[in-house]
Amino acid sequence: MEQPRDIASDIVTPMIRWPRGYGVFVGCLLAVIAFAAYAWTQQLRFGLGVTGLTRPVFWGLYITNFVFFIGISHAGTLISAILRLCRAEWRRPITRMAEAITVLVLFIGAGNVIMDLGRPDRALNVILHPNFRSPLLWDITSITTYLTASMLYLYLPLIPDLAILRDRLPRRRWFYRPLALGWTGTPQQHRRLERAIAIMAVVVIPIAISVHTVVSWVFAMTIQPMWHSTIFGPYFVAGAIFSGIAALIVAMAILRKVYHLEAYLKPIHFNNLGILLLVMACLWLYFTFAEYLTTFYGHQPEEMAVFWTKITGPFAPYFWAMAVCCFVIPVILLGIPRLRTISGTVAASGFILIGMWLERFLIVVPSLINPRLPFPGGVYHPSWVELAITAGAFATFLLFYCLFIKVFPIISIWEVQEGQERGVDETVERLKTYLPTAVSQPPQPATSRFQTKWS
C-alpha cells in the first residue's frame, strides 16, 4: 500500500550523509583555492605587474568575472521572486537552489573587484572619499543593497525548515534553535511569513534589475568605443537572466544526480526552465544583433576598429564561439521538443555559461585594446596569476555551495509539503508532474533515523 512520502527525511538525509567522492571533491576545491591564494600573495607582493594588465588595458579577467558572477546572481531573485508572485506551483522544489546561488555568487563577484584593485585597502576610499557622480559608487551601493535584500529573501523561507532541523537533529540544535526564531508553525506565524516573503519578492525584483543596469553603466557612462551605448542597460539585464537560468539548471542537474532527488526535480522543471531559456536566447540574439548593427551603420572609425577586431580580427574565434554557445546550440537543443530532455537542457545551459563568459570578456577587453584617446593600441594576455585567481573564484563558489547544502536544506521542505496539501485544488495528474508522489513502502520514521545518526 502506498504511503505519503516523508519529505523532510528525503531532503534532510543528504545533509547528514556524505555522498561518494564528496571529500575528494572538496579537497580538490581547497587545493585550487590554496593555489589561487598563493597567486594573490604574489600580486600583493609585486603589484599588478605580475598580471597581463597594461596601459591602456586596465581591466581584464577580474572585471570579466565580476560582471559574469553578478549576472548569475539573478538566478535567485528574478526566477524565484517572479515565479512566486505568479503563483507557479512547479517552482516549489527549485526556489532555494536559485536563492542560494544569488547570495553566494555575489560575494565572489565583489571579491573580483578587490583583486582588480591591486591594493585592497583602496576599497575604503569609496567610503572615506565618496564621489556621487561616479558610476562606481552607484555600483557598490546597488550591490550592497542587493546582497542585503537577497540574504533576507533567502532567510525568510528558511525559518520553517530551520525549525524542522531544530527538532530532528538534536546535535545541531544549538545552531538551528536561534535561527528558527521560535517558529512553531501556528497559522498566525504562517500568515506573517507569507506576507513578509511576498513583500520581499516585490522589493527584490527592481533591486535586481537596478544592479545589473548600474553594472552596465560603469561601461556605458564612459566614451570608450562600443561602450557608450544606451542599449547596455537592458542588454546586461537580459544577459544576466539568461546566464542565471543556465546556472540554476546546471545546479539542479548536479544535485539531482548526486543526492538522488529525482522525485523532486522532475523533467517538467527542466522543461519549463528550458522553454524560458529558449526565450532568453532569442532575446539575447535580438540585443546582440541590434548592438552590432547600429555600430556598423554608425561607422565611426574608433568603434569600427573594435567591431572588426571582434568579427574578423584576433577576437573573432571568441566572438563566433560566443554566438554558437549562446544561440545556435541552445536553439537546436531547446527548440526541438524531443531534444529538450534533462540532458539536452543541461548541455544547452553549459554552453550558455561558456558563451556568456566569453561575451563579458569581449565587452571588456577589445574596447580597451582600441581606445578612443590617442594612445597606442594595447595587447592583453592573462598571466598565470589571473588564471589561478579566476579558477579560485569558481572553486570558492562551488565550495560555498557545497557547504550550504550540508548545513541547510537545498529544497524547501515546508513549501513542498504545502504544495501537496494544496493539491486538492488541482487535478491529481498535474500535481504529480511537479511534486513528489507516494512511495510503495512505508518510510522509516524520520525521528528514529535522524536521532540514531546524531545521538
N, C-alpha and C positions, 0 to 999 in steps of 0.2 A: 504494500500500500504506500502511495506517495505521501511524503511528509513535507511540510514547508521547509524551505532551505534556511539554515541558520546563517544569516547574512553576516552577523558580527563575527562568528567563528571563521567564515571563509576569508574575511578581509583582514582580521587581526592575526591569523595564523602566520602569514608571510612575514609579519613584523617580528615574530619571535623565533622563526626558523631561518637558518642561513641557507640560501639556495646553493646548489653545486657551483663551485667556481667563484662564489661571491668574494671570498677572502683574496683570491688571486687577482680578481679584477680590481678590487680596492687597492691592493698592493701595487699594481701597475699604475693606477692613477696617482698614488702617492709618489711613486718614482718619477713620473713625468712632472708632477708639481715640484718636487725637490730639485730637479734639473732646471726648471723654469726659475725657481728661487735663486739658484746659483747664477743663472744668466742675468737676473735682475741685479744681484750684488755686483756683477761686473759692470753693468750700466751705471749703477750708483757710484762705483769707484772711478770709472774712467769717463763718465759722461755719455751723452748721446752720440759721441763719435764712434762708439762701438756698433751703432746701428747703421742702416743704409740711408738714413735721413740726411739730406744735404740741402743747400740753398739752390733753388727755391722750393725743393720738395721737402717741406717741413712736416707733412703728415704722410703716414704710410699704413702699415698693418695695424697699428694700435687704434687709429681712428676708424679704419675699416671694421675692426672687431667691435668697436664701440657702437657704431651705427647698426651693425648686424645684430648684436645682442639686445640692444634697446628695441629693435624691431621684433625680435622673437618674444619679447615681454608682452606683446599684445595678444598672445595666445590666451592668457587667462582672463583679462578684463573684458576684451571685446567679445570673445567667444562665450565665456561663461555668463557675463552680465547680460548680453543681448539674448541669449537662449533662455536665461532665467526670466527676463522681463517678458519674453514671448510665450512663456509657459510651455516650452518644448519639453515634454516629459522624457524624451530619449536622452536628454543632457545629463541626467542624474549621475550615472556612473563616471562621467568624464570631467566634471567641472573642477574637482580638486586637483586633478593632474595638471590642468591648464593653469589654475591659480597658483600652484606651487612653482611652475615654470616661470611665471611672471615675477614673483618675488625674488627667487634665487638668481635669475639671469640679470636682474637689474644691478645686483652687486658686482657681477662680473663685468658688465658694460661700464659701470662707473670706474672700476679698477683699471680698465684700459686707458682711461683718461689720465689717471695718476701715472701710469707707465709712460705715457707720451710726454708728460711734463719734464721728465728727466730728474728734476728735484721735487720730490713730493711735498716739501714744506711750502712750495709756492702755491699750492692749492689754497692755503689760508688767505692768500691775497684777495680772493673773491669775497671773503667775509670782512677782512680788515680794510680793504680798499675797493669797495664795490663800484662798478660803473654801470649805471642803469640803462645806458644807451647800448650796451654790448649784448649781442645775442648769446654770448657765452654765459652771462649771468642769468638770462632768461632760461637757458638750458638747465643750469644747475637748480634753479628754483622749481622748474616744472618736474624735473626728475625726482627731486626730494619730495615734492608733494605727491607725485605718482607712487613712489615707493611707500610712503606712509599710508596712503589710501589703499594700496594693494595689500599691504600687510594686514590692515584692518579687515579688508574684504576676504582675505584668506582665513583670518582667525575666527570671525563670527560664525561661519558654518561649521567650524571645528568644535565649537563648545559642546554640543550634544555628544559627539564622538569621544571627546576627552572625558566626559562623564562615564561613558561605557568602558573606556580603558581604565579609568579610576576604579571601577567596580570589578573588572575582570582580571586585572593584572596587579595583584597585591604588592609585588616587589617594586613596581613603578608608581605606586600610589602617591608617594611623596612628590613626584614630579607632576602628575596629572591633576591631583586634587586642587592646587591653587589655580591652575589654568582653566579648570572646569567651572570656576566661579559659582560653586554651589548649585549647579544645574541638577534638577530633579525631574524635569520633563513635564511639568504641570502645563495645562492649557494656556495659562496666562504667560508663562515663560515662552512657550512656542509662539504666541501672538507677537510678543515683543521682539523675539528673534527674527521672525519673518518680516516684521516691519523694518527692523534695522538693516537686514540684508537687502531688502527692496530699495531702501534709501541709498545704501552704498552702491548698489548696482546702477542706479540712476546717476549718482555723482561720479563714479569712476569712469564712465564712458567718455564724457567730454574731457576729463583729465588725460585719459589715454590718447585721445585724438590730439590734444594740445601738445603732448610730449613729443611725438614724432614730427609734428608740424614745426615745433621750435627747433628740433634737431636739424630739420631741413633748412631752417632759416640761418643756422650757423654757416651754411654754404651760400644760400641764396642772397643773403644780405651783403655779400662781397661782390666785386666786379670781375671775379675770375671767369674766364671763358667757359661756357656751358654750366656755370653755377648760378649766374644771375638770372633766374627764371621764376616766373610766377607759378609754374606748374609743380615746383618742387614740394610744396606742402602736401597736396593730395597725392602726389606721386609717392612720397615717402610713407604716408599713412597706408595707402593701398599695398605697398610692398611689405610693410610691417605686418599687416593682417595676413598677407599671403604666406610669409615665412613663419608666422606664428602658428597658423593652422598646420603647416607641414611639420613643424617641430612637435606639435601635440600628437599628430598621427604616429610619428616615429616612436615617441614615448609610450603611447598606448600599445603599440605592437610589441615593444620590448617587454613591458610589464605583463602583458597578456601571456607572452611565451614563458617568461622566467617564473612568474608567480601563479601560473595556471588560472588565470582569471577569464577563461573563455565563457563562463556563464554570465559574466557582467559586461565584458567588452565584446559585443557581438558584431557580426558582419554589417548589421544595419547602421551601427555607429560609424564604421569606416566608410560605408556607402554614403551616408548623409554628409560627413565631412569631406568625402571625395568630391561630391557634387559642388559643395561650397568652394572647394579648392579649384575646381574647373572654372567656376565663375570668376574667381580671383585671377586665374591665369589669363583669361580673356581681358579682364580689366587691366592687368599689368601690361599686356601687349598694347592695349589702346594708349595708355600713358607713355609707354616707351616709344611707340610709333609717333605720337604727337610731339614728343620732346625732340626727337631726331629730325622729324620732318620740318618743324619750324626752324631748327638750327640750319638745315640745309638750304631752305628758301631765304633765310636772312643773309646767308653767305658772307658773314663778317669774317675777315681774314683770321683773326685770333681764334674764333670759335671753329672755323673750318679746319684749322690745324689740329685741334683736339678731335674733331669729328673724323677726319681721315686717319688719325692715329688709332682710333678705335675700329674703324671699318676695314681698312686695308693695311694699316701700319703695324707696328710691333705689338700692339694690344689686340689685334684682330682675332687671334686664337681664343683669347679670353672672352671677347665680345660674342663671337659666334657660339662658343660653348655655353655662354650665359643664355643666349636665345634658344638653344636646343634644350638645355636643362629646365628653363623656366616656362617654355611654351610647347615646343614640339613634342617632347616625350610626355609631359603631363596631359596634353590634349589627346594623344593617342591612347594612353592608359586609362584616363578618366572619362573620355568622351565615348568610348565603346563600352556599352554595358557589360559585356561578357568579360572584358578585361578589368573592370572596376571591382576586382576582388580585394581581399585584405592584402594579399601580396602585391597586386598591382598598385593599390593606393599607397602602400608603404614605399614601394620603389619610386613612384612619382614624387612622393614627399622628400625622399632622399636626394633626388636630382634637383628638386626645387631649392633645398637648403644650399646645395653646392652653387647653383645658379645665382641665388640671392646674395651669397657672399661675394661671388665674382662681380655682381652688379655694384655692390658697395665699393669694391676695390676699383672698379672702372670709373666710379664717380669721383673718388678721392685723388687717385694718382695721375691719370693723364692730364687733367686740368692744371695740376701743379708743375708738371714737366713742361707744359707750354704756357707760361704765364703771359698775362696781358701787358705787364710792365716791361720796359726794355732791358730784361735780364736775359742772359744766355739760357737756353733750354737745359733742363736738368736730366739726370739719369737716376733711376731708383732700382736698387737690387736689395731686397731684405737680407739682413745679416742673420747669422745663426742665433744671435741674441733675440731678435724679433720673432724668429720662427719658434724658438724654445718658449718664449713667453706666451705666444699665441697658443701653442699646444698646451701650455699650463693653464691658460684661461678656459679652454674647453674641458680639460681634465678636472679643474676645480668645480665647474658647473656640474659635471657628472657625479663628482664626489658628494657635493652638497645634496644632489637629488637622491643619491643612494642613502645618505644619512637621514634625509627627511622621511623616506619610505620606512626606515627602521624605527622611527620614533612616532610617526603619525600615520593614520590610515590613509592610503592613497586614493581610496574610493570612499565617498561619504556614506557611512552606514545608515544614518538616520534618514537621509534623503531617499536612498533606495528602498528602505522599509516603508517610508511614507508613500512612495510611488506605488508600491504593491497594495497598500491599503486603499489608495485612491483608484485602484484598477477597476472597481465596481462601476465607475462612470464610463469605462471604455469596453470595447469588445475584448474577449479573452485572447483572441488571436493577435490583436495588435499589442496587447500588454506583453505577451510572451516574446515579441520580437526585440524588445529593448530592456527587459528586466529579467532577472534570474528566475528560472522555473523551479518546480518542486524536484526533490530528489527521490529516487526509488527506495533508498534505505534510510531509516531514521538516523539522523545525525547524533553523534555522541554529545551529551550535554556539554555546553560550552564552558560552564563553570568548572567542571572536573578537568577538562582538557587544559585550560589555562592555569588553574591553580596547581595541578600536578606539575606543570612545567616550571612554575615560578615559586612554588612553596619550598 
